[in-house]
């Protein structure tokens, strides 16, 4: 189920759930007031379901977690960052199409 693979992460558990994850993690930096963030949310949820067991998907609300957003220099949202082995593998900013996100995911899985 997609919900099980969709984590809501905060400043306190970011390192534990993302940096130390054995699987690659796609992190969606978003905010409730952000229209493009809402537009891309169904795509993020779909990817969480499709890549369950291969890639974890997490959401970080930038308003509630300014420390994490600042650590990764998030200047515009939505910004999706792919982490692999605790390192930033790729970063995509803006409400992009599903194929662009899948392309980035496939790269970290290869």
C-alpha positions in Angstrom: 0.0 0.0 0.0 1.3 3.4 -0.9 0.6 5.0 2.5 3.0 2.6 4.2 5.9 3.7 1.9 5.0 7.4 2.3 6.8 8.8 5.4 6.2 12.1 7.0 9.6 13.2 8.3 10.5 16.1 10.5 13.7 17.9 11.7 14.1 15.4 14.6 13.9 12.1 12.7 15.3 13.2 9.3 18.7 11.7 9.9 17.3 8.4 11.2 14.7 7.9 8.5 16.4 9.4 5.5 20.2 9.6 5.9 20.4 6.1 7.6 17.9 4.5 5.2 19.2 1.4 3.5 16.9 2.1 0.5 17.2 5.2 -1.7 14.7 7.9 -0.5 12.8 10.5 -2.5 12.1 13.4 -0.3 9.4 15.9 -1.2 9.9 19.3 0.4 6.5 21.0 0.4 4.1 23.4 2.2 0.4 23.4 2.7 -0.1 26.8 1.1 1.9 25.8 -2.1 -0.3 25.2 -5.1 2.3 23.3 -7.2 3.0 21.1 -4.1 -0.6 20.1 -4.0 -0.6 19.5 -7.8 2.4 17.1 -7.6 1.2 15.3 -4.4 -0.8 12.5 -6.2 2.3 11.8 -8.4 4.5 11.5 -5.3 1.9 9.2 -3.7 1.7 7.0 -6.8 5.5 6.7 -6.9 5.5 5.6 -3.3 3.2 2.8 -4.2 4.9 1.8 -7.4 8.4 1.7 -5.9 7.5 0.2 -2.5 10.4 -2.0 -1.4 12.9 -0.4 -3.8 12.6 3.3 -2.9 11.2 5.0 0.2 9.2 8.2 -0.3 9.1 11.0 2.3 7.5 14.4 2.7 9.0 17.3 4.7 6.8 20.3 5.4 9.2 23.2 5.1 7.2 25.5 7.4 7.2 23.0 10.3 10.8 21.8 9.6 12.9 24.9 8.8 16.2 23.3 10.0 16.0 20.5 7.4 14.9 22.8 4.6 17.8 25.1 5.5 20.3 22.3 5.6 19.5 21.4 2.0 19.2 25.0 0.9 15.6 24.6 -0.2 14.8 28.0 -1.9 11.7 27.0 -3.9 9.0 24.3 -3.4 8.2 21.7 -4.4 11.7 20.4 -4.4 12.4 16.7 -4.5 15.7 15.4 -3.4 16.8 11.8 -4.0 19.1 10.4 -1.3 21.2 7.3 -1.8 23.5 6.0 0.9 22.9 9.2 2.9 24.1 11.4 0.1 22.1 13.7 -2.3 22.0 11.8 -5.6 19.7 14.1 -7.5 17.5 17.2 -6.9 14.5 18.4 -8.9 12.7 21.6 -8.3 9.1 22.5 -9.5 6.0 20.5 -10.3 7.5 18.3 -12.9 5.9 15.3 -14.7 6.0 11.8 -13.3 8.4 10.7 -16.1 11.1 13.2 -14.9 10.8 11.8 -11.3 10.9 8.2 -12.6 14.0 8.9 -14.6 15.8 10.2 -11.5 14.6 7.2 -9.4 15.7 4.7 -12.1 19.1 6.4 -12.1 19.7 5.8 -8.4 18.4 2.2 -8.7 20.8 1.3 -11.5 
